[in-house]
Amino acid sequence: MIKKIIATCMIALLAVILPFHVSHAQLFKDFSVRDEKELAKEFEILVKARLPIIEEPEIKLYVQSVVQKILTTAPPQPFNFETNVIYSPVLNAFATPGGYVCVFSGLLINIEDEDSLAGILAHEIAHVTQRHIASRIDRSKYLSIGTLVALVGAALAGGGEASGALIAGSVATTQAAMLSYNRDDESEADKFGLQYMLKAGYNPQGMAKAFQVLQNKSLGGGSDFPTYLSTHPNINARIATVNSFVRTLKPAHRFTLDNTKFIRAKSLAVAYYADMRFADNYFSGKKTAYDYMGLGIVARKRNQIKQAEEYLQKAVELAPDDFLMNRELGRFYFDVGEFSPARTYLEKAIRINPRDYMAIFFHARLLDSENQVLEAQREYEKVLKYAPEDGEVLNFYGRVLGRQGKEFDGYLQLALAEIYKNNEGRANSWLKRADNLASSSQEKERLKKAQNILAERKKYWK
């Protein structure tokens, strides 16, 4: 099942989303930039409605920064690229028309360096800048945006048994095939992706290294089989082409890359989102602060409290001025109910990096648990500036508002928390309570906005 996570989650929409309908306007309408933006937005809603999004800032912001670095070398685009990281062992990444980019945690966990990540992302971005799918859509004038969401999902996810069973015999079969990347698309995406990498200062060899990791993983099989290969065939030939491109570079061309941010992001991804046996192997045998941090997080997940504390303290000892080490030790102490040391390390982490919203979140929870509700409210609001759709944060925020007697606001935030957690029943329950309390026009407007967000997500829920 996991091997086909995109196929089962996205292509299944063909059975439930908007049916095909043809209007006279659509028959004569080009697929415009505005349509691309709408498609990207719908696809983002689809992904968030079906798949778990990682909000850890050291992972999310890092991947976003690599995307933005590559984009600075690409031609100006008429839309803003949005990037998310999905929690899944599958080795995959994709970018839709309109610039919605997704990277699966399985990819980040298995590749070796930032050059490799940049290689995959540059290739995916090149598909967008060269309008490979958008140009095909442009030639198919009679599809609704709703249908396009499912078809682009099919094209990006690959086929397989699940998708084949759902779309066989329908008009969608032909359209999904039309929207798939062909060999020329892949070659062009490699070509432009390599140029983007080179201009951004990345070693283009990273693309070949990433492809090789995916190839090796596919030969080994397993639950984290690289779905990426099902949509990006001819991998051996493409590795050879990349290597050939690298050989054309001048011998004096040198690449210097600080891999620290990649190591930080990967260490957290492995510690929190990889199989624990994989994590044990990854962190064992090395002696860096990241390794002790990772071992500490894994030990905490196993409820090995004393060992976790020792590992995390060692991480701080090795990197006393690294906010991440201090944050993770403070987070550990909060989780085990030792609030005094939790406060010490969380506040130190925030002093070092005032924008680390994960440290701010746990500091807010610490204040909340001590009934410092106004201070906790302000801290939650800081976090929500960075992560406005984090259901866990909204849940705590709503409750601290309610404890201050701000019932409408509290219920509304609890409703949004459940919407973003994709829990329709509980969302409706909180919305009903908020509705009973809404009196001012402003409150009714905010309630309506929340109801609209629910409606957007609901159409993609099973």
N, C-alpha and C positions, 0 to 999 in steps of 0.2 A: 504493500500500500504506500509506504513512504516513498518508494522510487517514483511513484506517479503523483506526487503531491500536487503539482500544478495541474496536471490533467484532471485529477479527480475533483479538485477544488474549483477550477476555473471553467473547464470545458463543460462540466455538468450544468453550467448556467444556460446552456442551449435549451435545456428542458424547461427552464423557469423564467427567463427574462423576456423582455418585450418580443412579441412575435414579429416576423417579417411584415412590413407594410410599405407599400409604395404610394407616395403622393406625387402628384404632377410636379410639384416644386422640386422634390428630390431627384426626379428623372433628369432635370436640366441643371442640377446644382453641382458645382465643383466642390471637392473636399478641401476646404479653405484652412488657413492657419487657425481661425477661430474654431473650426471643427476639430482640428488636431488638439487644441487646448481642451476642448470639451471631452474628447476621447480620453486624454491623459487623466483628466480629473475623475472621470467615471471609472477608469481602471484603478486609480488610487483608492477610490471608495470600495471597489470590489476586493482589492487585496486586503485592505484593512478590515473588511467585513468577514473575510474568510481565513486570514492567516495572522499569526502572532507577530507583532512588530516589536523590535528591540529598541528600548528607549535609553539604554546605558549610554551616557554622553561620550565616553571615551571611544566607543565603537561607532555610534551613529554619526557624531560630528567628524570623526576621522574619515570615514568612508565618504561623507559629503565633501570633505576638503579635497580628497583625491579627484572626485568628479569635477569639482570647480577648477582645480589646477589644470586638468585636461581641457576643460571648456575654454580656458583662456587662450588656447592655441588653435581652437576650432573656429570656423567662420561664425560671426554673430548670428544668433538664432532669434526668431521672433517670439520666443516663449521662454519662461524660466524653467530650468530643470529642477525637479523635486526628487529627493533620494531617500530611500528607507532601507533598513536591514531587516530581513525576515528570519525568524527563529525556525530553522529547519536543517537537518543534517544533509540535505540534498546539495550537491555541488552545482550551483546555478547562479545566473545573473541575467537580467534582461533590461531593455529600455524600450518604451513604447513610443509611437508617434506622439509628439507633444512634449516629450522629455520627462516621462516618469521612469525613474531608474530604481531597480530593486537588486540587492545583493543578498544571497542566502548565507546564513552563518556557516553552513557547511563549506562554502567556498573559502571564506576567510580563515577557517580553522585548518584547511588542508594545504593552502598555498604557502610559499616560503618567504616572500618579501613583498615590499611595496611595488617594485617593478612588475611583479607578476599580477598583482591586483590591478595596477594601472593598465597592463596589457589587456586584460579582460574588459575593463571599463572603457578603454579607448575604442576597442572593437565595437562594443555595444553602442557607444555614443556615435560612432561613425555610421551605424545603421540608421540612426535618427537624422543626422545631418545630411545624409545622402537620400533621405526620404524613401527607403527601400519598401517599407510597408505602406507608407502614406501615398506613394505614387500608384500603388496597386489599388488602394482604396479609391483614389481619384478616378480610376477607370471603371469603378463599380458604383454607378450613380444611385442605385435603388436600395441601399442598405441603411437602416436606422442606426443611430449611435449605439443604442442598446444592443443590437445584433453585432455591430462592429466590436464592442467590448468583448463579447464571447469569442468572436472569430480571431481577433488579435490574440486573445488568451490562448486559443488553440494553436495559432501559428507560433507563438513564443514558447508554449509549453511542450510542443512536439505532439506526435500522435499517440500511438500505443493503444492497447486493448480498450481502456476506459473511454478514450475519446472516440475511437472507431465505432464502438457499440452505440454511442449516443448520437453521432451525427450521420451514420451510414444511411443512405437512401434519401437524404434531404438535400435541399438546395445548398445547405451549409457545407456539405462535403466539397463541392466544387469551389466555393468561396474560400474555405479554409486552406485548400491547396493553393489557391491563387495568392493568398496572403503569406504563404511560407517563404522563407528565404531560399533563393536558389544559389547555385555555385558562383555565379557572377557577383551576387550580392555579398557572399562571404569573402570573395577575393577582394572586392572593393572595400569592404569594411576593414579587412586586414591592412590593405594598402593605406587607407586614410588614418586608421588607428595607429599604425606605426609612425606616420608623420606627426600625428598629434603627440604621441609619446616622446618622440625625439625632440620636438620643439619645447615640450614641457620639462625637459631635462632627465627623462627616464631612459633607462637602457632598454632599447627595443627587444633585446634578448629576453626580457621579462615575459613578453607575449608567448614566445616559444616555450619558456619554462612552465608557464601556467598551463598551456596546452598539454605539455608532457605529463604534468601532475594529473590532469584529468584523464589522459590516456592510460597512465599506470593504474589509476583508481578503477577505471572501467574494466581493466584486465583482471583486477582482483575481485570485482563484484562487491557484494555487501549491500547493506540497507541504505548506504549513502552513495549509491551509484550516481555518477555525474549526469544528471538530466541534461546538462549543458550540451553533451555530445549528441543527444538525440535531435537537437535543433541546429547543431553546427557540425555537419559531417566532414569527411575528407581530412581528418585531423592530421594524419601523417604527412600528407602533401602540403598542408598549410604550415606545419612545423618546418618543413624543408624550405618553404618560401620565405618564412621569417628569417631563418638562418642565412639564407642567400642574401637577403636585404642587409643583414648585419655585416656580412663580409664586404659589402660595397662601401661601408663607411671608412673614412680616412683612419689610418692606424693611430694618428694622434688624438682621435676622438676619445675623450675620457669621461666616464660617468661617475659622479660622486653623489651618493644618496645617503642621507641620515635615516636609518631604518627604525629609529627609536619609537616613533608614533605607531608604526605597524606592529612592533613587538608588544607595545602596551595594549593595543586593541586586540591583537590575537590572543595575548595572555588572558585577558578578561573573557573573550569569546570561548576559549578552551575551558577555562575554569568554571564558567557559569552555564555554558550551552553545549559542551561536548560530552560524549560518553565518559564516565568517570575513569574507566580503565585507560582510555585514550589520554585523558588528562594526566593520570599517574605517569604514563610513559613520557609524555611531553615535558613535564616539569622535573622528573627525576634525573639525577646525575649532574644537573647544573646547579650553580650556586649564586645566581643573581637574585636581586630583590624581587623581580617578577616571578621567578620560580618559587620562592618561598611564599609570596603572595598567593600564587595559584594553588600551591599545596595546602595553604591555610584555608582557602575558600572551599576546596574539595573536601578537606577534613571536616569543615563545618557542615557541609551538605550530608556527610556521613554521621553527623552528630558526635564527632570525636572532638569534644570541646577543648580539652587540655592541649591536645596536639595542634589543633587549629590556632589556639592562642600563641603557642610557641612559634609556629611558622610565621604568623602575621607580625609578631613582635620582632622576629629576625628580619623580616622585610623592612620594617621601619628602621631598625638598627642599621641596615645596609644603605638605606636611602632616607635619612631623617627629614629631608626637606622636600620630599616628593609628596605632593598632596594626595596622590592615588593610594600610596601605602598607608598614609595616616587615615584617609577616608575608610579604607577597607578594615583597618583595625578598629576604628570608631564604630563602624557599622556592625562588626562582630560583637563588640561589647554591648551595643544597643540590643542586638538580637538575643543575647543571653541575659539581659536585664541588669547589666552593670553600668548604670547611668553616669556615674562620676567619671570613669575613664573614657566612656563614650563621648561625653561632652569635651573632654580634653583633646582627643584626637580629631573629632569632627570640627571643632572650632579652629584647630590648627590647620586642617585641610582647607577650610574656607578662607582663612587668612592668606594661605599660599595661593589659592585659586578661588577668588570670589565668584567665579562663574561656574563652578562645578555643582550643577544643580542636583546631582545625586547626594553629595555631602549636605547640601542645603535641605534636601528632602528629609534625610534622617535626623538632621538637627531640628527640623520642624516637628517631626514625630516625637523627638525627645522633649521639646517644649510642650507639645500637646499632652504627652503622658504625665507631665508635671502640672497640668491644668493652667499653663500660661497661654490662654487661648488667643489673646490678641497678638502676642508675639508669634505664636504658631501660625495664625492666619496670614500674617505678613510674609512669613517664610514660605508657606505653601503658594502664595501669590507670586513670589519670585520664581519658584519652580515652574509654575504654569506659564510664565512668559516664554520659557524654553520648551516645555512639553505640554502644550495646551490640550492634547488628546490622551493624556496618560490617565487611564481609568483608576489606577491605584491612588494617584495623587488627588484626583477629583473626589474620590470617596472620602479620604481623610479631610479634605478641605470642606466638603459639604457637612460633615459631622461637626467640625469645629465651628462652623457658622451656626448650625442648629443649636449647639450648646450655648451660644450667645443670644438665643431667642430670635435669630434671623431665619425663621422657618421657611419662608418662600425660597430664599436664596439657598438654604441648605438642601431642600428637596430638589431644587433645580440642578444643583451640582451633583447630587446623588443620582439623578436621572441621567445626566450626561456621562457620569462614570460608568453606568450600566450600558449605555448606548455604545461607548467606546470599548467596553468589554464584550459587546455583541450579545447581551442578555436582554432579549425583548420583553419578557414577562416582568422582570424587575424594573426595567426602564419605564414601562407603562404604569406600573404601580406608583413610582415616585412622581412621574409626570401628572398623574391624577391628583396626588396630594398637592403638588405645586399649583395645579389648575384651580383647586378649591380655595387657594389662598391668594391667587393673583387678583389684584384690585386696580392698580394704576395701569395706565396705557403702556408705560415702559415695561412693567412686569409682564403684561400680556404679550408684548412684542418679543421679549426674551423667551417666553414660553413657546411662542410660535416658532421661533428660530430653532429651539431644541427639538420640537416636533418635526420640523423639516429635516433636521439631521437624522432623526430616527427613520423617517420615511426614505431618505437616501440610502441608508444602510440596509433597511429591511428588505428592499427588493433583491438584495444579493444573499440574504440568509436562506438557509435550507428550510 
